[in-house]
Amino acid sequence: MNINFEYYKIFYYVAKYHNFTKAAKVLESSQPNVTRAMNCLEQQMHSTLFVRTNRGVQLTPEGEKLYMYVSAAMHQLLTAEEELADYSGMVHGSISIGASETALNIYLFDKLRSFHTAYPGIRLRIYNHSTPEAVDAVKSGKIDFAVVSTPVEADSLLETRMLRSFREILIGGQSFKELQGKTLSLKELKNYPLISLGRETMTFRFYERLFLSYGIEFAPDTEAATTDQILPLVRCELGLAFIPESMAGEALERGEVIQAVLKEKIPDRHICMIYDSQHPLNTAARSFRRLLEEDCEKVNTLNRGID
């Protein structure tokens, strides 16, 4: 049989994602083109390779057998492409990253700055996502990886690497100065206006679950769209807010805001990287991911020391 190799490539991605539309996005093609190519492949092989369902496609036994050989061949070819690309150095290339607001502000900006200084020719595409949106973008192959804050609900097929931990503190404007040095309970916070990120964010869910664990409803008076809006809202005396300690440091030193002490301990959160180990990365993306993974190794070393 003289079958177009492109059909095998398309088959690989359709079989991998069990979906024609997702395969088309990864291949930067259209869903009708992918469907037409798979119909041609089935006709030329005289076999039914897929069973179409409302949720996508499933491989037939013949399709499973073909995928076993095609996936092995594609792995070799993609590896060869990556190794050859390495020879071109880090002069050109692009990286696509999905990042949550908190991860951008307290972690990723510094990493991007140092990477861009070292490799100014690399194009950076940063997508501002909520944590769930960033995870979905990784699953669909739209981005190379995601850098988000916990809590994270990621597919078991995706890899999750903890990069660093952070703690959040409760702050308020000068109108709440009487709270400075005073210990409050979460229950007492119901007597004060609260500021939080929106309900669609994992930060909101984190505090919603925390308050519920103490039998308290988390009902902020003001919901901000982004993390960097919270501090200005606190300065404007709209209420108290939980914010990463590193973001509040300068404002606390200048006396613009005060820190309130909580009776209950706020659990540490983490910045983590989510990626699909089966998704091929170009040289630039692999290099940046290795840079982030160095922090992952530091976290693991620290945890082993504590143990």
N, C-alpha and C positions, 0 to 999 in steps of 0.2 A: 504494500500500500504506500502511495506517495501522498502523505498527509502533511499539510502545512504546519510547520512547527508552532506558529502563532496560536493554532487551535489548542495545542497541548498547554501552552502558557495560560490561555484563557481558562481552560479546563481546570488547571491547578488552582487558580484563585476562586473559581466558582465552587469547587469541591472544598476548599479551605474554609470559605465563609458560609457555605450552604445557602448562597443567595446570589442571584444574578445582578441585582442592583448594587450590592456592596462590592462585588467583583468589578463591576463597571467603574465605580468610583476610584478604586485602587489602580485600575488600568488606564484611568482618565479617558474612558470610552463612554459609550451610551449603552443603556440596557438592551435596546433592540439589536445592536451590533453583537453584543455578547450572546444573546439568545440565538441569533442567526448562526453565529460561529459554532455554537454547541449543537445545533440541529445538523449542521454540515458534518461535524465530527461523528455524531451518532450514525448518520447515513453512511459515511465512508467506512466506519468500523462495523457496520451492520449489527449494532448493539445499542440497547437502551442503557444509557449511563446514569440518568437521573430520573427520579420520581418527583414531579412537581407537586407542591403543597401550597396552602394559603400562606404559610410562614416562610417559604423558601423552597429548597430542594433537598432531597436525600439521595445518596448514592445507592445504586443497585449493586448486587454482588459483582457484576462486570465492571461497574464504575469504581468500586472499592479496589479491585485488582489493578485497574489501570492507574488509579491514584497512587498506589504503593510505588509503582515504577516511576511515574511522572514526578512525584514529590521528591524522590531521591535524586532524580536528574536535575530538577529545579534547584535543589539545595546546592548541588555542586556548581551549577552555573552562577547562582547568586553569589556564592562564596568567591568564585573566580572573578566576577565583576568587582566585588569589594576589594579584593587583593590588587587587581589592576588599577582600581581607582586610587588606592593608597599611593601609587607611584606618582600620581599627579600632585601630591602634596595637599596642603590646606589653603591653596590660593583661591579656589572657587568652590561653590557649593551652597547649600541652604539647609536650614534646620527649621522644622515646624514643631512648636511646643504649645500645649494647652496648659494654662496656669490659673489657679484660683487667686483671688485678690490677696488673701493673707500670705500665700506662698510667694507671690510676686514681691510684696512689700518687705517681708522680713528675711527673704532668702535669695530668690532668683535674680533680682536686679543686680546684686553684687557679683554673682557668677557670670551673668551675661556681660557685664562691664569688663571683667578680667579676660573673658574669652574673646570679646570683640577687639580688645586692645592687642591681643596676641595674633588674632586672625581677622583683620579688618575686611578681607575679601569675602567672608562668609555672610550670606544673607540670613537674617534672623526673622522668622515669622512667629510672632507671639499672639496667641489667641486667648483673650480674657474670658475664661469659662468659670462657671460654678464647678465644684468638684464632680457632681454627677455628669454634667455636660462634658467635662474633660475626659472622664472615663469612657463615655460613649464614643467620643472622637477617637480614642485609642482603639477601641474595639472595631470601629468601622474603617480603620486605616487612614483617617483623614490627617492625623498628626503622628509624629515620630514617637513621642511619649508625653506624659503629663506630669506636672509638678504641682501637687495639691496638699492641702492640710487635712489632717484627720478630724473626724471619723471618715473612713472611706469604705464604700460598699462596691468592691471590684469583682468582676467575673473571676472564677477560679482559674480560668485559662490565662489570665494576665499575671504578670510579675509585679510584686509590690516591694519596694526597697525603702526603708526608713533612712532619711538623710540627716535629720537633726530634730531635737525636741525643742519646745518652747513653752513658756508659761504665760498666762494672761493675768492681768491685775484689774481691779475695779477702780476706776477714776471718776472724778467729777470736777465741775468748774468751781470758781471761787464762792459761788452762792452756797456750796455744800461744805464750806470750810470747817463747820462744826463737826463733820464726820472724820476729819483728819486725826488719825491716832485712835479713833474709836472702833471697837470691834462690833461688826454687824453680823447678823445671821441672814441666811437666804430668805427666811420668812419675813424678816423686817424690811427687806428690799421692796416688798409689796407697797410700802408706804412712800416710795420714791419713784419718780419717773425713770424709766430705763430706755436706753438706746441699744439697738442691735442691728446686725445685718439681716437681710430679708429672709422670709420663710423658706425660700427655695434653696438656701445655702446650707451646707453641712455645719457651719458655725451655729446657725439658729437651732438646728436639730441637736447639736451637742449640748447647748444650754437648756433646751426644752427637756431633754432626757435627764440632765443633771438636776434640774428643779423638780421634775416628776419623781426622781428617786428619793426626794425629801417630802413628797406629797404636796408640792407647790406648783401652781400653774405659772408658766413662763409667758408673760403677756407684755412685751415691750411697748412703750408709748410711741416710739419713733423707730422706723426701720430704714436703714441706710442702704443704698445700692452698692456701695463699695467700702472696703476697709478704710481707705484714706479719707473718707467723709466723716468717720466717727469722731476723730479728734476735734475737728472744727465744730461739730455739733455739740461736743462736750464743752468747748470753750464758750459757745453761745448760750450755755446754761440750760440746755434742753433736757439734761438728765445725767444719770450715771451710766457708765458703759464698761463692759469688759473689753480689754484691748491687749494685744501682745506687749509684753513689758518693754521690748526694744523700741517699739513705736512711741511709747509714752515717755521715754527717758529724758529727752531734751525739754519737753514741756514741764515735766516734774521739776527738773533742775532750775528752770526759769521761774517757777512758782505760778505758772499759768493754770495748772490743774493740781488737784490734791489726790492722794491715794487713800482709799478706804480699806480697812482690814476686815477680812471675812472670817467668821468663826469656822465655817466649813472649808476644807481644802479643795481647791479647783484642780482636777487632774491635769497633768501635763498633756499637751497635744504634740503632734509630730508633723513635720514636712516630709512628704514621701514622693517617690517617683513611681509612676505606673507605666508599664510598657508591655507590648506583645513581643515575646522572644522570637516568634515566627515572622515578624514583620521585618523585611530587609531594610537596613539603614545605610545611607551613604557615609563616606569617610568623615565628613564634618559632624554629622549626627552621632556617629559612634564615638568620635573624639570628645564631644561635649558630654555624652552620657558617661563616658569613663571618668570625666572630671567630677561629675556628680557622685559617681559610685565611690570615689575616694572618701567622700563624707560618710557613705554607707559603711565602709570599712572602719572608719574611726568610731562610728556608733557601736559596731559589733565588738571592736576591741575594748571600748569603754564598758560595755555590758559584761564582757567576759571578766574584766577586772573587778567589777562589782560582785559578780557571782563568786 
